[in-house]
Amino acid sequence: FFILSTLTVSLGFSSLLGRLLEPVMQPLFHQSGSGASALVLGFIGGYPVGAKTVCSLYQEHLCSKEQAQCLLAFCNNSGPAFIIGAAGIAVFQSAKVGFILMAIQVLSALIIGVLFRPRKSAPISQSASPAHCKSIAKCVTESVGQSTTTTLGICAYVILFNVIIQLLTNCGFLQLCENLLSFSHCPTVWQKGLLSGILELSNGISALTNTPSAIIPAAFLLSWGGISVHFQTLSVLQGCDLTIRYYLLGKTLQAFLSAALACLFLQLFPTALTAIQINGTVVPNSAWLPTAGRCSGIISLILIAGLLLLELIITRKNTGK
């Protein structure tokens, strides 16, 4: 997904996608159509693909500094593979819960996008400039090199925060924080997950228990991302003069908004978290296990096909054929 996000911008695919989604991006988010690539890739690629795409758009002068900072506030999100697989199936033993959490995150992100939109509507996006008309071989080589470095940095942050959480657990600090949370009437089954998840997302999600009420802290953590993700985002923004203030404020508000939406969902549909039925037949949760992977794979193939088609169009245009 890092490679795809870089190729989307460097080959000019973001401009093509922008022309298609301009009628949506301008009135809702006051953004040019090019920002749609950050929104789409941020939803399907997971942390911090959205931030990486925003950085690429800004570096290629496809959006202004103000637009890029507003995009950061809502385009960096958990991917469907993690939400449906790690949260829905692994924790709640139901892909249905994963889809519910995914819907909550998408809705909360779009609301934050409207709240954080620039003051003025963005101008109509222009077609790809000659700087974007590079050979696909060169773009792939550059994308793989950049993505490898980015991935190593992300893995380092994940390991670092896993070690920090283990140290805090061994020294009793997390237990002390759990005791303090107990005085605030925070449910016991939430405490460990919230404390770990504030630092590192996967640890926090895995610490939650399979209870209906746990969908609330799960929605909060998936939208918050964790301090580890925020450092990962900082690492992919190196070289850009974008402030992190809008991003942090947006993620904080989105986390509380997602928790509120999850609470509202439980109030309106208290019996919704049941087994999925199709034509009267109960479908076991294990049957939905490959769903997230299939969706991500299909979307990736569509993006690759689109990139290759765009490369063919650019090549024919440059050669006059």
C-alpha positions, -999 to 999 in steps of 0.1 A, spaced: 0 0 0 29 24 6 41 16 -29 6 21 -44 2 54 -26 34 67 -40 27 54 -75 -8 70 -74 7 104 -70 39 101 -91 21 86 -121 -6 112 -120 -34 88 -110 -44 111 -82 -54 137 -108 -75 112 -127 -92 101 -95 -95 137 -86 -115 146 -117 -139 118 -109 -144 128 -72 -141 166 -76 -179 170 -72 -177 153 -38 -144 167 -24 -151 204 -32 -186 209 -16 -180 186 14 -144 191 23 -134 223 3 -106 201 -12 -94 197 -47 -101 163 -63 -65 152 -59 -72 149 -22 -95 120 -29 -65 97 -34 -55 104 2 -90 97 15 -94 64 -4 -59 50 3 -62 62 39 -93 41 44 -81 9 26 -43 10 34 -43 15 71 -20 36 92 0 57 81 -7 53 43 -31 82 44 -5 105 59 21 93 34 -2 100 5 -10 135 18 28 142 21 33 130 -15 4 153 -28 19 183 -10 54 176 -23 41 173 -58 23 206 -54 -11 190 -59 -25 206 -28 -17 237 -7 -2 236 28 -36 244 44 -53 217 23 -27 192 32 -29 199 70 -67 196 68 -64 163 49 -41 149 76 -69 155 102 -92 128 87 -74 108 59 -51 87 82 -71 57 95 -71 20 103 -75 -3 73 -103 -29 68 -78 -58 71 -69 -48 107 -104 -37 118 -123 -67 104 -95 -92 111 -77 -81 143 -107 -64 160 -138 -81 146 -127 -117 142 -98 -120 166 -114 -101 195 -152 -103 191 -152 -135 171 -174 -119 145 -167 -102 112 -200 -85 115 -187 -65 144 -156 -56 123 -178 -42 96 -197 -22 122 -165 -8 135 -153 0 100 -186 19 93 -182 39 125 -147 49 117 -156 59 81 -185 80 93 -165 97 121 -136 105 97 -160 121 72 -175 142 99 -141 154 110 -133 162 74 -163 185 72 -154 201 105 -117 206 96 -122 217 60 -104 248 48 -122 282 49 -125 285 12 -134 259 -14 -104 246 -34 -100 256 -70 -107 231 -98 -78 207 -100 -56 208 -130 -45 179 -151 -12 161 -144 18 182 -150 48 170 -171 67 163 -139 42 135 -133 48 119 -167 76 96 -157 83 61 -168 66 34 -148 99 16 -142 114 47 -126 84 54 -105 82 18 -93 119 18 -84 116 50 -64 84 39 -47 99 5 -36 130 22 -22 110 49 -3 84 23 10 111 -1 23 126 27 44 92 38 56 82 2 65 114 -4 85 108 28 105 72 17 113 84 -17 124 109 0 147 82 21 164 59 -10 169 88 -29 186 97 2 206 62 7 220 58 -30 227 89 -29 248 77 3 266 43 -14 274 61 -45 288 83 -23 309 54 -3 323 36 -36 330 65 -51 348 72 -21 370 35 -19 380 28 15 364 -1 2 342 -16 -16 372 -15 17 391 -32 35 363 -59 7 362 -65 13 399 -69 50 393 -94 44 364 -115 22 387 -123 53 407 -137 69 376 -162 41 372 -145 30 339 -155 -7 333 -128 -31 344 -129 -50 311 -120 -17 293 -91 -5 315 -62 -26 302 -72 -22 266 -75 16 269 -42 20 287 -23 -2 263 -41 11 232 -34 47 239 3 38 235 1 10 208 -31 1 189 -27 -37 184 -19 -43 221 -49 -23 232 -73 -41 208 -60 -75 217 -65 -67 254 -102 -61 250 -127 -88 259 -155 -103 237 -184 -83 252 -209 -60 234 -199 -30 254 -163 -34 244 -172 -21 209 -171 14 225 -134 13 235 -126 -6 203 -141 22 182 -122 48 203 -88 31 199 -92 24 162 -98 60 155 -72 73 179 -45 50 165 -21 52 195 10 72 202 30 47 182 10 54 151 14 92 157 52 87 157 49 66 126 30 95 110 57 119 120 83 97 104 65 97 70 60 135 72 98 141 74 108 165 47 74 182 47 68 215 65 34 204 77 24 209 113 11 180 133 -13 201 153 -43 196 130 -36 159 128 -35 153 165 -66 174 172 -85 156 144 -75 122 157 -85 131 193 -119 144 182 -125 115 159 -117 90 187 -143 105 210 -168 109 182 -163 72 172 -169 61 209 -201 82 209 -213 67 176 -206 32 190 -226 40 222 -254 53 200 -254 22 179 -257 0 210 -286 21 222 -305 20 189 -297 -16 180 -291 -36 212 -296 -70 195 -276 -62 164 -245 -81 175 -258 -115 167 -248 -142 142 -251 -133 105 -280 -150 87 -283 -154 50 -315 -169 36 -323 -182 71 -290 -200 75 -266 -189 102 -232 -183 87 -202 -191 110 -178 -163 117 -149 -183 103 -166 -181 69 -160 -144 69 -123 -146 77 -109 -140 42 -132 -110 36 -109 -82 46 -80 -98 27 -101 -103 -4 -114 -67 -3 -79 -52 1 -65 -75 -27 -93 -66 -51 -89 -29 -45 -51 -32 -49 -55 -50 -83 -80 -23 -94 -55 4 -85 -26 -13 -103 -47 -18 -134 -56 19 -133 -20 29 -129 -10 7 -159 -38 22 -180 -28 57 -171 8 49 -180 -3 37 -214 -24 69 -220 6 91 -209 30 72 -231 7 75 -262 2 111 -255 39 119 -253 47 99 -284 18 113 -303 4 79 -312 
